[in-house]
């Protein structure tokens, strides 16, 4: 192994964690504004793709919380479920609610929008990430 490859392996292991942390921050930061789930999911895709380019697609697939298709499907399910509470009380589907959970000296603000954005995040990571990892796998097979 060349020193360049070793440096890339060491660097990507740290960068992967940083990118996933940043993607989670974008998800949470944007939960009351449009786009938090989508852009956070794209950053998670970038983390998985970079990991695959350096360490291989199989290693990157092992790092996904589920496989690409189950991850995307679970994300769609979460996004759909986020609209159901409104329907239970006679409001239009995807009417969202905000509430706080008391935590002693502070409160944790939550909303059904966060559940929707989490669903989008997981769907993007699973679908687009799976596509990117499949492309890397094709490149590996050709090489």
N, C-alpha and C positions, 0 to 999 in steps of 0.2 A: 504494500500500500504506500502510495506517495504521501509526502508530508501535506500536500495540498488537500488530498482526500481526507486525511486524518483531521486536519483543521476544519474542513467542512462538516464532518461528522460531529465533532465537539461543538461547533458553533450552532448547528441546526438543532441539537438537543436543547440548548438553552433558548434559542430563538423560538422554537415550537411552543414552549411554555409561556414565553412572553407574548407571543401572538394570540394564544388562546385566552390569556388573561385580558389582553386588550380587546378581544372580541366579546368577552363576557362584559367588560366595562361598557362597550358600545351598546350591547343589548340592554343593559340596565339603565344606562344614561339616557337612552332614547325611548324608554318605555312610556313616557308621557308625551313624546313627540314622534312624528312619523319616521320610519326608517330604521329604528334601533335593531329590530330582528334581522332585517335583510342585510344591512351593512355589517353587522356583527357576524352573521352567517358567512358572508363573503370573506371576511378576515379569517374565520375558521377554515374555510376552503383553502385560502392562501397558505395557512400553516400546514395543513395536510399535504398540499401539493409540494411545498418546499421540502417537507420531510420525505415525501416519496421520491423526489428527484435526487436526494442525497443518499437515502438509506434503502430505497426500493419501495415499490407499491405494496408488497405484502406487509412490510413493517408498518407502513402508514395505515393500511386497512385494520391492522390489529389495534391501532390507537383510537379508531372511531368508537364511540360508546356502544353502538350497534353496527350491523352492516349498513352499507349505504341505503339500500331500499327500505329496510325496517326503520332506519333513522328518519328518512324522509316521510314515510307513512305515519310514524308516530308524531312527527311535527304537524302534519296535516290534521291528524286526529285532535291534537291539542288546540290547534287554531279553531277547529270546528266546535270543540267543547267550550271554548271561551264565549261563544255566542249563546249557549243554552241557558245560562242563568236568567237572562233577560226574558226569554220565551216562557220560562216557568212562572213569571209574574205578569205575563201579558204584554210585554214590551217587544218591539221589533228585534229580530235576530241581529246579533252583534252590537246591540246597545250595551255599552260597557259601564261598569260600576267601579268606584274607587272607595277604598276603606283603609283603616289603619289597624294594626295589631299592636296592642300595648306591650312593651317590653321593659317593664320596670320604670327606669328613668327616662326612657325615650319611646317612640313609636315607630313601627315599620310600615311605611305607606305601601299598599299593594293595590292592584287593580286587575280586572279581567283583561285589560289591554296588555299587561305584562304576560299573561298566559298566551294571548294571541301572538305577541312578538316572539315568545319562546318557541311556539310552534313554527313560525316562519323561519326562525334561526335554525332549528333542527332540520326543517324541510330543505332549506338552501344548502346546509352543510351536507346532508345526505345525498341530495340529488346532484347538485353541481360538483360537490366533492367526489362523489362516486364516479361521475363522468370524467373528471380530471385524473383520478387514480386509474381508471380504465385506460385512458390515453397514455399515461406513464407506463402501464403494464404492456401496452402494445409496443411502445418504444423499446422497452427492455427485451421483449421477445425478438424484435428485429435486430437488436445489437448483438 
